[in-house]
Amino acid sequence: MSRPIRLLLAAALLAPLAACSSSGSTDSKPEAKTQGFPYTVTNCGVKTTYEAPPKRAVTMNQHVTEVMLELGLKDRIAGTAYLDDKVLPKYAKAYADTPVLAKEYPSYEKLLAANPDFVYGGYASAFLAGEGRSRGALAKSGIESRLNVEGCAKRAVSMDDVYKEVREVGSTFGVRPRADKWVAAAKRQLADAAGDSKGREPVPVFVYDSGDKTAFTAGGRGIGNDIIERAGGRNVFADLDKAFGDASWESVVDRKPEAIVILDYGGTTVAQKKKRLLDDPVLADVPAIKNKRFAVLPLSDAVVGVRAPGAVEKLADQL
C-alpha cells in the first residue's frame, strides 16, 4: 500500500476520534454570554449586576406592564398585578394572555408562588416593607427588582427619564435595540406635538386626580408637569414639590385655572368627578368651572411609561 493511501486511511480512522474529542471539549466550555451581559445598573439606589436577562418577571402597576409589552417581552412576564385603567388596545391580547396575580398588589406569598426572578414595580407602594415586599426581602429570596424612576425621583422628572426607563429595561432584558427604536419614534412624536402648540399662550391648568376635603393633584416633580408644559399648558401647582400631592380648594380658587385635566381611573367615573367640581360652590368663580373647560387623561398617560409622549399630543388637542 502506497504511503499516501496509508495516510488517508489513518486520517479517516482518526476523524471519528477527533470528532468525539471535539464534542467533549465543547460540552466542558461555559455557555456563551448573551450580548450586552453582564449588565450593571443602579436603580433607585440599588446597584444590580445581571449576568443574563431575567426569564420570569412579575410586573406590579399598569404602566410598567405596558413598558414590558411595548418591548415585546410578553413571554418573560410570569404574572402581573394592579391595573389602574384599561390597557391600550395594542396590548390587549398580550395582556389577556398574562396571569393576573391580584387585582391590586399580591401578598408576598402569592408573589413568590409565581416563581419570579425579577419584580418590576411602578410605584414605591409596590415594595412596601410593611407588606413584606421590600426590595431587600426580595433580594434575600434571590429575586432582583426594579422601581420605576418616578417612584424615587429627588427632582422633577422629564421625558429624558421616560427614555432612561425604557432603555434600562431594554438593557436589563437584552432587547436594547427595541428600546432605542421606541425612543427614536417617541422623539419624533414629541417634535410634531411641539410644532402644533408653538406660539400659543400657555393655558393655566389644574389637574384633578381625586379628593373631597382637599384636592389631590399633580405637582411639579412628576412627568405630568412636563406633559402639561409640552402640550401648551402651565401647571398651576408646579410649585408642589411632589409628583402628586394635596392642595386646598382655596388655593385652587386663588390660582384661577382656565382648564381642568381630570385623571380617569378607579371606581369614580369622569362624569362623577366633573359633577363634584361643578357642584362645589367654592369653585363657582374659577374660570375653568365657569366655562366648563375640561380635558381628560387616563392615569396611565400621566406617569413615566410608554404612553407619556402620546399624552402630550392628546392633551394639546384638548387644550
Secondary structure by P-SEA (a helix, b strand, c coil): ccaaaaaaaaaaaaaaaaaaaaaaaaaaccccccccccbbbbcccbbbbbcccccbbbbcccaaaaaaaaacccccccccccccccccccaaaaaaaccccccccccaaaaaaacccbbbbcccccccccccccaaaaaaacccccccccccccccccaaaaaaaaaaaaaaacaaaaaaaaaaaaaaaaaaaaaaaccccccbbbbbccccccccccccccaaaaaaaaaccccccccccccbbbbbaaaaaaacccbbbbbbbccccaaaaaaaaaacccccccccccccbbbbbcccccccccaaaaaaaaaaaac
